[in-house]
Structures are given as structure tokens and as C-alpha cells.
Amino acid sequence: MPIEKVFGSFAEAVADVPDGAVVMIDGFGGPGGMPSHLIQALRDQGAKKLTVITNSAGLPGFGAKQGQEVINTSVLFANKQVRKVLASFPVPRSPSVVSDFQKAWQAGEVELEVVPQGTLAERIRAGGAGIPAFYTPTAVGTKLAEGKELREFDGRSYVLERGLTADYALICGHKADRAGNLIYQGSSRNFNPVMAAAARVTIVEVDEIVEVGDLDPEAVVTPALFVQRIVKRPKEAS
């Protein structure tokens, strides 16, 4: 019997996320590629002491259209569910805008590890590929390299970075078949594919679910192997 991957609700899809879980959450900054419904469901589910791996820690209003309300990782910080975050852009560029993450961080409630964006992507990709660590010249000579192993190759210094894996990944796709093969749309692809491969349980929200065989194999970016749960977004959110 084939495994049923299509879930009837976002709440059902995240119901088993435990306290202390490591969760990768896609999203470049604004709403593109962000699994807003899954994030909201995780907020409502209430798991605590989470470690969140994401590109940005909920930038208020970034990338949103006028009058558009965007649900992002901010709701998890506002609800005091996160103990640590690994991110490339944790705070807004403007000092006049203070995010929920920033409030929690300044209050000493959340630990922060800043990771250069390219390094973050490669750490996640490495984790998904079973690579425990790699060397990169990025961050050499900066505070981000403090406490990490340095090694010289061909006269240039490199810092050792560890691969990243997660218990769960919450990602956003455009179209999926019932087996879990995924197609993305435009730039919303960003961190989705590498996060899908690096998590033990990958949960994806999509605009459309089709039957197996209906997707063009050449268009599939994330194969079904890496997807465990699928939930369809309501039409108004597409």
C-alpha cells in the first residue's frame, strides 16, 4: 500500500512537532516561498524551545504588497516558542523597525547564530547530502569565524563549517503530485529544495495537488523521496 502523504489540514500536518525540535523554515524574507499556513499552524500547536533555521527571522512587512498581511516566523517569537535561531538576516535594516525576534533576542530569551547566506545554503545542502562539514573562505577574519577551526589550502585560509539537518522542514511549493514530487514557482524556490533534503520530516504547502504522472518529470525539482506530508493552500492564499 502506498503511503498517504496528503493531509487534510495544516494543524494535522504539524501536530507531532515536539518541544525542542529543530525546524527549518523556508522564506527569503518576504512572502515568496514562505509556508505561512504551516507557520501559523505551528504557532497554534504551541511547541516550545524550538531551534529554527531560516534565512530571515521574520522581517516585518518585507516584500509585502500594500495592505497585505504576511504571516512569517515572527509569530513564533511573539509566542515565545523559539530558544535558538540560525539566520542570515535576523533583524530589519531600519533601526526604526523592531521585529518580534529582535525584542526576544534583546531580552535574552533567544540565542542567535548569524550565518552568511551562501554558507547557510551550503550548510543545509551539505546536511542533506550527508556531508558533516566543509571548508569555506567566507567569514575568515571576522567574528563569525571565532571559535571555529581554520585551515590553509594553497595559501588561503578557510573556516570549517558544519552541515545542518533538522527534525522537520516547513516549505512552500507551487504544485505537488500525491506522491510528493514538487514543482516551485519563480524565485520562491530559494531554500526550499535544500531544506527538503536535509530534514527527517518535510512538510510542504502547495497551491495545487495533482495525480501521480500528471507532472512533467523534467520540471520536478524536489523528488517525492524527500517529502513526507503535503497540504493544499486555500485558493485565496495562492
DRENGUMAR-355239 format. One line per field, with one value per residue: x, y, z of N, C-alpha, C in turn. Coordinates in Angstrom, 2 decimals. Layout:
BEGIN
n_xx [X; ...];
n_yy [Y; ...];
n_zz [Z; ...];
ca_xx [X; ...];
ca_yy [Y; ...];
ca_zz [Z; ...];
c_xx [X; ...];
c_yy [Y; ...];
c_zz [Z; ...];
//
This chain:
BEGIN
n_xx [0.83; 0.60; 2.08; 0.09; 0.37; -0.93; -2.37; -5.22; -5.38; -3.53; -2.97; -3.08; -0.89; 1.34; 1.06; 2.58; 5.01; 7.51; 8.34; 11.48; 12.32; 14.23; 13.74; 13.54; 12.69; 11.39; 11.79; 12.62; 12.56; 10.41; 6.96; 7.28; 7.70; 7.35; 6.11; 3.43; 0.97; 1.62; 3.44; 1.75; 0.10; 1.93; 2.48; -0.04; -0.13; 1.84; 4.40; 7.40; 10.67; 12.05; 14.51; 15.18; 15.91; 16.54; 16.33; 15.70; 14.65; 11.85; 11.01; 9.35; 6.78; 8.40; 8.74; 6.00; 2.84; 1.00; -1.19; -1.25; -1.23; 1.26; 2.07; 4.74; 7.83; 7.86; 5.64; 6.18; 8.22; 6.95; 5.18; 6.78; 8.12; 10.59; 13.95; 16.43; 17.91; 19.12; 20.25; 20.54; 19.71; 18.70; 17.50; 15.56; 16.55; 16.17; 16.59; 14.35; 12.38; 11.35; 11.54; 9.68; 11.43; 13.74; 13.03; 12.77; 15.36; 16.91; 15.94; 17.13; 15.96; 16.20; 18.61; 21.11; 22.57; 24.42; 24.64; 26.39; 24.67; 25.16; 26.75; 24.92; 23.05; 24.73; 25.50; 23.08; 22.57; 24.77; 24.19; 21.90; 23.06; 24.56; 27.05; 29.28; 30.80; 32.51; 34.99; 35.25; 36.06; 34.55; 33.77; 36.20; 38.50; 36.62; 34.17; 32.40; 33.87; 35.11; 36.24; 36.02; 37.42; 40.32; 41.92; 44.58; 44.65; 46.44; 47.66; 45.62; 43.28; 40.75; 37.57; 36.11; 32.92; 29.92; 27.65; 24.07; 21.17; 17.69; 14.84; 12.32; 11.11; 9.56; 8.12; 7.46; 5.69; 4.72; 3.23; 2.27; 2.45; 0.52; 2.32; 4.38; 6.25; 7.67; 7.06; 8.27; 7.66; 8.95; 11.08; 10.45; 11.49; 14.02; 15.34; 13.92; 14.35; 16.85; 16.35; 14.28; 15.62; 17.24; 15.88; 14.32; 11.55; 9.67; 7.45; 5.11; 3.42; 1.18; -0.06; -1.54; -2.58; -1.91; -2.54; -0.40; 1.94; 0.95; 2.63; 5.24; 8.13; 10.58; 10.29; 10.16; 11.57; 12.10; 12.23; 9.88; 10.93; 11.96; 9.85; 7.36; 4.84; 1.96; 0.06; -2.72; -2.99; -5.52; -7.51; -7.57; -5.13; -3.24];
n_yy [-1.19; 2.20; 5.02; 7.45; 10.75; 13.17; 15.57; 16.59; 19.02; 21.91; 21.99; 19.28; 18.36; 19.38; 18.46; 16.66; 17.84; 18.14; 19.65; 21.32; 20.60; 20.72; 22.93; 23.64; 26.46; 27.72; 30.66; 33.71; 36.27; 38.06; 37.31; 35.45; 32.11; 31.40; 29.33; 30.15; 29.25; 26.84; 27.80; 29.35; 27.34; 25.89; 27.79; 27.87; 25.25; 25.16; 24.13; 24.29; 25.76; 25.58; 25.12; 27.17; 27.22; 29.40; 31.81; 34.53; 36.10; 36.69; 39.40; 42.34; 43.26; 43.10; 42.83; 42.64; 43.43; 46.53; 46.81; 44.09; 41.32; 39.47; 36.34; 35.26; 33.92; 35.55; 35.25; 33.02; 33.83; 35.87; 34.35; 33.09; 30.63; 29.84; 28.93; 29.16; 30.58; 30.20; 32.25; 34.36; 36.98; 38.35; 40.64; 43.66; 46.08; 48.77; 50.84; 51.83; 49.99; 47.38; 44.01; 41.05; 38.98; 40.45; 41.79; 39.61; 38.60; 40.74; 40.73; 38.55; 36.10; 34.47; 32.65; 33.50; 32.60; 33.90; 33.37; 33.56; 34.11; 32.49; 30.53; 29.47; 28.27; 26.35; 24.87; 23.68; 22.26; 20.52; 19.07; 17.68; 16.10; 14.37; 15.22; 15.98; 18.26; 21.16; 23.21; 26.75; 29.97; 32.11; 34.41; 34.22; 35.77; 37.36; 38.03; 35.97; 33.74; 33.11; 30.82; 28.67; 26.02; 26.72; 26.39; 26.14; 26.24; 26.00; 28.46; 30.07; 30.97; 29.04; 28.43; 26.01; 24.71; 23.32; 20.85; 21.13; 19.70; 18.80; 18.15; 18.64; 20.16; 23.02; 23.91; 25.60; 25.03; 25.09; 23.25; 19.88; 16.31; 13.48; 11.74; 13.28; 14.58; 17.67; 20.92; 24.19; 27.78; 30.40; 32.74; 31.85; 29.48; 29.46; 28.53; 26.19; 23.55; 22.56; 22.48; 20.63; 18.26; 18.01; 17.47; 15.30; 14.96; 16.35; 18.90; 20.23; 23.04; 23.69; 25.14; 23.53; 20.13; 17.25; 14.22; 11.32; 11.18; 13.27; 15.45; 17.07; 15.28; 16.52; 18.97; 18.66; 19.50; 18.90; 15.62; 12.98; 11.40; 13.03; 14.22; 14.12; 14.97; 16.67; 19.58; 21.33; 24.72; 27.18; 28.68; 31.51; 32.16; 31.67];
n_zz [0.00; -0.90; 0.77; 2.31; 1.71; 1.63; 3.63; 5.52; 6.84; 7.95; 10.65; 11.38; 9.99; 11.36; 13.88; 15.45; 16.05; 18.37; 21.60; 21.67; 19.13; 16.05; 13.48; 10.12; 8.20; 5.31; 3.22; 1.82; 2.77; 2.36; 1.48; -0.62; -1.31; 1.31; 3.86; 5.01; 6.12; 7.36; 9.24; 10.83; 11.78; 13.31; 15.24; 16.51; 17.40; 19.36; 20.18; 22.10; 22.86; 20.44; 17.85; 15.24; 11.86; 9.37; 6.67; 7.21; 10.24; 10.40; 9.07; 9.49; 7.32; 5.04; 1.58; 1.23; -0.32; -0.52; 2.15; 2.47; 4.61; 6.08; 7.25; 9.05; 10.42; 12.64; 14.29; 15.81; 17.49; 18.86; 20.26; 21.99; 21.43; 20.54; 21.13; 19.99; 17.06; 13.76; 11.32; 8.39; 7.97; 10.54; 11.67; 10.93; 8.40; 8.96; 11.80; 12.99; 12.84; 14.74; 15.21; 16.27; 16.84; 17.39; 19.74; 21.48; 21.42; 22.41; 24.94; 25.95; 25.58; 23.41; 21.61; 19.21; 16.13; 13.65; 10.21; 7.20; 4.09; 1.75; 2.92; 4.73; 2.99; 1.83; 4.08; 4.75; 2.39; 2.46; 4.77; 3.95; 2.01; 3.42; 4.23; 6.69; 7.31; 5.93; 4.26; 3.93; 2.54; 3.31; 5.84; 7.15; 9.29; 10.53; 13.16; 12.93; 12.49; 14.79; 17.22; 15.55; 13.54; 11.62; 8.46; 6.10; 2.59; -0.33; 0.18; 1.11; 3.65; 5.27; 6.80; 8.95; 8.52; 9.80; 8.53; 8.26; 9.65; 10.17; 12.29; 11.29; 8.27; 7.11; 4.22; 1.05; -1.86; -5.35; -6.91; -6.39; -6.80; -5.67; -4.62; -3.73; -5.32; -6.30; -7.67; -8.09; -8.07; -9.85; -8.14; -5.64; -5.05; -3.72; -0.66; -0.46; -1.86; -0.80; 1.92; 2.03; 1.52; 3.72; 6.05; 8.46; 8.45; 6.01; 5.38; 3.23; 1.86; -0.77; -3.87; -5.54; -5.88; -7.69; -9.58; -9.51; -12.09; -13.54; -13.51; -15.31; -15.65; -16.15; -15.01; -12.32; -9.24; -6.52; -5.59; -4.75; -2.74; -0.74; 0.56; 3.00; 3.89; 2.64; 2.12; 0.91; 0.01; 0.79; -1.80; -1.83; -0.79; -2.66];
ca_xx [0.00; 1.38; 1.92; -0.72; 1.12; -1.78; -3.04; -6.43; -5.27; -2.20; -2.84; -2.79; 0.45; 2.39; 0.59; 3.54; 6.26; 7.65; 9.20; 12.90; 12.61; 14.95; 12.81; 13.94; 11.53; 11.79; 11.36; 13.78; 12.39; 9.01; 6.03; 7.63; 8.30; 7.20; 4.98; 2.73; -0.07; 2.29; 3.99; 0.64; -0.34; 2.92; 2.22; -1.24; 0.18; 2.45; 5.67; 8.32; 12.13; 12.43; 15.64; 14.67; 16.92; 15.80; 17.12; 15.42; 13.86; 10.59; 11.17; 8.00; 6.39; 9.34; 8.24; 4.54; 2.13; 0.28; -2.38; -1.13; -0.75; 2.10; 2.42; 6.08; 8.34; 7.66; 4.60; 6.78; 8.97; 5.96; 4.53; 7.85; 8.29; 11.92; 15.08; 17.63; 17.68; 20.25; 19.70; 21.45; 19.19; 17.81; 16.81; 15.29; 17.62; 15.89; 16.54; 13.03; 11.51; 11.81; 10.79; 9.43; 12.68; 14.66; 12.58; 13.10; 16.83; 17.40; 15.52; 17.89; 15.09; 16.52; 20.01; 21.25; 23.78; 24.36; 25.34; 26.33; 23.60; 25.68; 27.18; 23.72; 22.54; 25.64; 25.43; 21.86; 22.78; 25.71; 23.47; 21.04; 23.89; 25.32; 28.40; 29.26; 31.44; 33.26; 35.76; 34.89; 36.78; 33.61; 33.80; 37.56; 38.93; 35.51; 33.65; 31.66; 34.82; 35.68; 35.97; 35.93; 38.70; 40.83; 42.93; 45.08; 44.76; 47.04; 47.99; 44.43; 42.66; 39.36; 36.97; 35.31; 31.50; 29.22; 26.40; 22.88; 19.99; 16.56; 13.79; 11.22; 11.24; 8.30; 8.48; 6.36; 5.82; 3.61; 2.39; 2.79; 1.57; 0.16; 3.49; 5.27; 7.12; 7.36; 7.43; 8.23; 7.29; 9.79; 12.13; 10.02; 12.25; 15.12; 15.88; 13.02; 14.89; 17.90; 15.73; 13.52; 16.54; 18.02; 15.03; 13.77; 10.16; 9.44; 6.02; 5.03; 2.12; 1.20; -1.27; -2.30; -2.16; -2.36; -2.31; 0.92; 2.04; 0.48; 3.70; 6.33; 9.30; 11.68; 10.01; 10.23; 12.81; 12.26; 11.57; 8.99; 11.74; 12.27; 8.61; 6.55; 3.48; 1.54; -1.21; -3.11; -3.37; -6.80; -7.32; -7.31; -3.74; -2.36];
ca_yy [0.00; 3.44; 5.89; 8.63; 11.94; 14.36; 15.79; 17.39; 20.34; 22.32; 21.60; 17.85; 18.14; 19.75; 18.08; 15.88; 18.56; 18.17; 20.66; 21.09; 20.17; 21.59; 23.14; 24.53; 27.15; 28.43; 32.05; 34.56; 37.46; 38.40; 36.18; 34.50; 30.86; 31.22; 28.47; 30.94; 28.48; 25.90; 28.58; 29.70; 26.10; 25.57; 28.73; 27.42; 23.96; 25.58; 23.50; 25.25; 25.54; 25.18; 25.72; 27.50; 27.52; 30.16; 32.90; 35.75; 35.80; 37.41; 40.83; 42.90; 43.99; 43.00; 42.16; 42.58; 44.46; 47.45; 46.23; 42.64; 40.81; 38.31; 35.54; 34.69; 33.35; 36.48; 34.78; 32.03; 34.57; 36.57; 33.35; 32.56; 29.20; 29.59; 29.15; 29.49; 30.76; 30.36; 33.06; 35.29; 38.34; 38.21; 41.87; 44.59; 47.03; 50.07; 50.81; 52.26; 48.81; 46.37; 42.76; 40.22; 38.29; 41.41; 42.01; 38.40; 38.50; 41.78; 40.36; 37.37; 34.93; 33.68; 32.61; 33.77; 32.30; 34.52; 32.57; 34.19; 33.48; 31.39; 29.48; 28.83; 27.38; 25.21; 24.03; 22.88; 21.30; 19.51; 18.20; 16.80; 15.18; 13.51; 15.76; 16.52; 19.57; 21.59; 24.43; 27.88; 31.19; 33.10; 34.74; 34.21; 37.09; 38.08; 37.45; 34.74; 32.63; 32.90; 29.53; 27.62; 25.54; 27.33; 25.60; 26.81; 25.47; 26.78; 29.80; 30.82; 30.44; 28.59; 28.11; 24.79; 24.89; 22.06; 20.67; 21.29; 18.86; 19.20; 17.17; 18.99; 21.32; 23.58; 24.56; 26.09; 24.69; 25.54; 22.12; 18.57; 15.17; 12.83; 11.03; 14.25; 15.28; 19.09; 21.97; 25.51; 28.85; 31.59; 32.87; 31.26; 28.24; 29.76; 27.48; 25.03; 22.23; 22.05; 22.17; 19.39; 17.11; 17.99; 17.23; 13.96; 15.06; 17.56; 19.22; 21.26; 23.57; 23.94; 25.69; 22.50; 18.73; 16.51; 12.78; 10.85; 11.07; 14.50; 16.44; 16.85; 14.87; 17.46; 20.17; 18.34; 19.94; 18.05; 14.33; 12.51; 10.80; 13.98; 14.84; 13.19; 15.47; 17.71; 20.22; 22.31; 26.04; 27.68; 29.42; 32.93; 32.36; 31.32];
ca_zz [0.00; -0.92; 1.94; 2.04; 2.12; 1.61; 4.90; 5.37; 7.46; 8.38; 12.06; 11.41; 9.43; 12.31; 15.22; 16.22; 16.28; 19.83; 22.22; 21.45; 17.76; 15.12; 12.38; 9.02; 7.65; 4.11; 3.06; 1.58; 3.59; 2.19; 1.37; -1.66; -0.87; 2.76; 4.20; 6.04; 6.80; 8.24; 10.35; 11.70; 12.43; 14.33; 16.33; 17.22; 18.03; 20.61; 20.57; 22.70; 22.86; 19.09; 17.13; 13.91; 10.84; 8.36; 6.10; 7.98; 11.43; 10.41; 8.84; 9.37; 6.11; 3.92; 0.38; 1.19; -1.05; 0.34; 2.75; 2.58; 5.89; 5.85; 8.42; 8.93; 11.67; 13.75; 15.22; 16.72; 18.51; 19.67; 21.10; 22.86; 21.14; 19.98; 22.04; 19.20; 15.63; 12.85; 10.23; 7.71; 8.13; 11.69; 12.07; 9.84; 8.08; 9.56; 13.27; 13.46; 12.81; 15.70; 15.00; 17.45; 17.15; 17.99; 21.13; 22.25; 21.48; 23.31; 26.29; 26.34; 25.54; 22.22; 21.21; 17.78; 15.37; 12.33; 9.21; 5.87; 3.32; 0.93; 3.83; 5.25; 1.94; 1.66; 5.28; 4.63; 1.29; 2.93; 5.69; 3.15; 1.23; 4.32; 4.40; 8.05; 7.41; 4.75; 4.45; 3.08; 2.92; 3.82; 7.27; 7.70; 9.76; 11.14; 14.39; 12.63; 12.44; 16.12; 17.82; 14.55; 13.01; 10.40; 7.77; 4.90; 1.34; -1.42; 0.61; 1.52; 4.86; 5.18; 8.08; 8.91; 8.84; 9.95; 7.82; 9.09; 9.41; 11.01; 12.54; 10.39; 7.39; 6.62; 2.97; 0.22; -3.27; -6.21; -7.31; -5.98; -7.03; -4.41; -4.11; -3.11; -6.26; -6.17; -8.62; -7.48; -8.99; -9.81; -7.13; -4.37; -4.88; -2.79; 0.21; -0.39; -2.23; 0.09; 3.21; 1.88; 1.56; 4.96; 7.21; 8.65; 8.01; 5.24; 5.23; 2.20; 1.46; -2.21; -4.48; -6.26; -5.77; -8.87; -9.51; -9.91; -13.54; -14.17; -13.57; -16.26; -14.87; -16.34; -14.23; -10.89; -8.59; -5.33; -5.80; -3.68; -1.68; 0.32; 1.06; 3.78; 4.10; 1.70; 2.45; -0.10; 0.49; 0.30; -3.05; -1.62; -0.38; -3.77];
c_xx [0.87; 1.09; 1.11; 0.00; 0.27; -2.55; -4.20; -6.36; -3.83; -1.94; -2.46; -1.35; 1.57; 2.08; 1.65; 4.88; 6.44; 8.42; 10.65; 13.27; 13.44; 14.10; 13.42; 12.67; 11.97; 11.26; 12.57; 13.74; 10.94; 8.17; 6.40; 8.31; 8.15; 5.96; 4.13; 1.70; 0.53; 2.89; 2.89; 0.13; 0.63; 2.78; 1.03; -1.00; 0.94; 3.74; 6.67; 9.78; 12.63; 13.76; 15.16; 15.84; 16.19; 16.66; 16.94; 14.46; 12.61; 10.74; 9.80; 7.79; 7.28; 8.73; 6.74; 3.96; 1.37; -1.02; -2.33; -0.57; 0.01; 2.39; 3.79; 6.55; 8.20; 6.67; 5.15; 7.57; 8.01; 5.30; 5.53; 8.04; 9.71; 13.00; 16.35; 17.25; 19.01; 19.70; 20.78; 21.03; 18.19; 17.00; 16.57; 16.45; 17.42; 15.84; 15.19; 12.02; 12.09; 10.93; 10.57; 10.66; 13.62; 14.31; 12.99; 14.61; 17.40; 17.02; 16.26; 17.08; 15.44; 18.01; 20.08; 22.60; 23.61; 25.22; 25.26; 25.38; 24.08; 26.14; 25.99; 23.15; 23.42; 25.65; 24.19; 22.01; 23.70; 25.01; 22.59; 21.81; 24.71; 26.76; 28.46; 29.84; 32.19; 34.02; 35.31; 35.69; 35.86; 33.70; 35.19; 37.95; 37.83; 35.08; 32.93; 32.57; 35.41; 35.26; 35.86; 37.31; 39.07; 41.89; 43.33; 45.18; 45.32; 47.24; 46.81; 43.78; 41.18; 38.87; 36.10; 33.88; 30.82; 27.96; 25.22; 21.79; 18.89; 15.63; 12.64; 11.65; 9.85; 8.62; 7.23; 6.63; 4.66; 2.66; 3.07; 1.88; 1.39; 1.32; 4.47; 6.29; 6.70; 7.88; 7.30; 7.89; 8.21; 10.83; 11.72; 10.75; 13.29; 15.63; 15.06; 13.69; 15.93; 17.33; 14.96; 14.41; 17.23; 17.19; 14.55; 12.32; 9.99; 7.95; 5.91; 3.59; 2.21; -0.11; -2.17; -1.71; -2.76; -2.06; -0.89; 0.93; 1.61; 1.54; 4.72; 7.58; 10.47; 11.51; 10.12; 11.59; 13.10; 11.52; 10.82; 9.74; 11.90; 11.03; 7.76; 5.09; 3.19; 0.20; -1.49; -3.53; -4.76; -6.56; -6.98; -5.89; -2.78; -1.82];
c_yy [1.25; 4.27; 7.12; 9.86; 13.20; 14.45; 16.76; 18.78; 20.63; 21.90; 20.13; 17.59; 18.45; 19.28; 17.39; 16.57; 18.73; 19.40; 20.30; 20.66; 21.20; 21.69; 24.10; 25.14; 28.00; 29.86; 32.94; 35.81; 37.87; 37.16; 35.13; 33.27; 30.59; 30.38; 29.08; 30.13; 27.45; 26.61; 28.92; 28.46; 25.70; 26.51; 28.26; 26.10; 24.16; 24.92; 24.56; 24.83; 25.05; 25.83; 25.92; 27.88; 28.16; 31.29; 34.19; 35.44; 36.65; 38.91; 41.46; 43.67; 43.81; 42.23; 42.11; 43.71; 45.35; 46.81; 44.73; 42.25; 39.51; 37.62; 34.94; 34.21; 34.28; 35.94; 33.74; 32.71; 35.31; 35.62; 32.63; 31.05; 28.84; 29.87; 29.55; 29.65; 30.86; 31.07; 33.95; 36.74; 38.33; 39.45; 42.77; 45.56; 48.36; 49.97; 51.23; 51.11; 47.75; 45.13; 42.03; 39.42; 39.23; 41.67; 40.82; 38.27; 39.51; 41.49; 39.12; 36.08; 33.97; 33.78; 32.78; 33.31; 32.89; 33.71; 33.30; 33.41; 32.30; 30.22; 28.74; 27.84; 26.15; 24.30; 23.13; 21.83; 20.17; 18.53; 17.21; 15.77; 14.25; 13.95; 16.46; 17.92; 19.88; 22.87; 25.51; 29.11; 32.27; 33.19; 34.65; 35.63; 37.92; 37.39; 36.12; 33.52; 32.31; 31.56; 28.38; 27.25; 26.27; 26.43; 26.31; 25.83; 26.40; 28.24; 30.65; 30.16; 30.12; 28.25; 26.87; 25.09; 23.52; 22.02; 20.76; 20.31; 19.30; 18.03; 17.37; 20.14; 21.74; 24.38; 24.90; 25.72; 25.24; 24.39; 20.82; 17.48; 14.44; 12.03; 11.96; 14.89; 16.74; 19.94; 23.31; 26.56; 30.04; 31.56; 32.30; 29.95; 28.37; 28.58; 26.19; 23.70; 21.68; 21.71; 20.86; 18.17; 16.95; 17.67; 15.78; 13.89; 16.40; 17.73; 20.39; 21.73; 24.01; 24.55; 24.60; 21.13; 17.97; 15.03; 12.44; 10.64; 12.33; 15.58; 16.07; 16.47; 15.85; 18.72; 19.93; 18.74; 19.09; 16.74; 13.87; 11.92; 11.72; 14.62; 13.80; 13.64; 16.64; 18.26; 21.28; 23.62; 26.39; 28.61; 30.87; 33.22; 32.14; 32.55];
c_zz [0.00; 0.33; 1.53; 2.60; 2.19; 2.92; 4.71; 5.95; 7.82; 9.82; 12.18; 10.96; 10.41; 13.73; 16.07; 16.43; 17.79; 20.32; 21.95; 20.05; 17.01; 13.85; 11.35; 8.43; 6.47; 4.11; 2.91; 2.46; 3.58; 2.01; 0.34; -1.10; 0.61; 3.08; 5.32; 6.81; 7.75; 9.45; 11.35; 12.46; 13.54; 15.52; 17.17; 17.96; 19.33; 21.04; 21.02; 22.51; 21.50; 18.68; 15.70; 13.00; 9.66; 7.82; 6.87; 9.12; 11.50; 10.27; 8.61; 8.07; 4.91; 2.76; 0.26; 0.35; -0.08; 0.84; 2.93; 3.95; 5.64; 7.18; 8.18; 10.30; 12.86; 14.77; 16.21; 17.83; 19.43; 20.65; 22.01; 22.68; 20.73; 21.01; 21.29; 17.74; 14.90; 11.62; 9.63; 7.92; 9.30; 12.04; 10.86; 9.62; 8.77; 11.09; 13.83; 13.47; 13.73; 15.56; 16.31; 17.83; 17.90; 19.46; 22.00; 22.45; 22.48; 24.76; 26.80; 26.31; 24.39; 21.92; 19.69; 17.26; 13.97; 11.37; 7.87; 4.95; 2.47; 1.78; 4.41; 4.24; 1.79; 2.88; 5.23; 3.54; 1.73; 3.88; 4.96; 2.36; 2.10; 4.52; 5.76; 8.17; 6.12; 5.09; 3.45; 3.50; 3.50; 5.34; 7.89; 8.09; 10.37; 12.43; 14.15; 12.57; 13.81; 16.70; 16.85; 14.02; 11.72; 9.79; 6.48; 3.74; 0.27; -1.05; 1.04; 2.72; 4.64; 6.58; 7.93; 9.34; 8.86; 9.09; 8.78; 8.67; 10.38; 11.24; 11.55; 9.48; 6.96; 5.37; 2.15; -1.24; -4.06; -6.51; -6.86; -6.51; -5.71; -3.81; -3.42; -4.02; -6.33; -7.33; -7.89; -8.53; -8.79; -8.71; -5.78; -4.09; -3.76; -1.96; 0.21; -0.71; -1.26; 1.46; 3.14; 2.03; 2.91; 6.20; 7.26; 8.17; 7.29; 5.00; 4.27; 2.00; 0.01; -2.68; -5.06; -6.02; -6.95; -8.67; -9.97; -11.43; -14.26; -14.27; -14.64; -15.46; -14.99; -15.50; -12.73; -10.33; -7.35; -5.56; -4.55; -2.50; -0.48; 0.95; 1.77; 3.93; 3.16; 2.16; 1.39; 0.54; 0.01; -0.88; -2.83; -1.23; -1.51; -4.45];
//
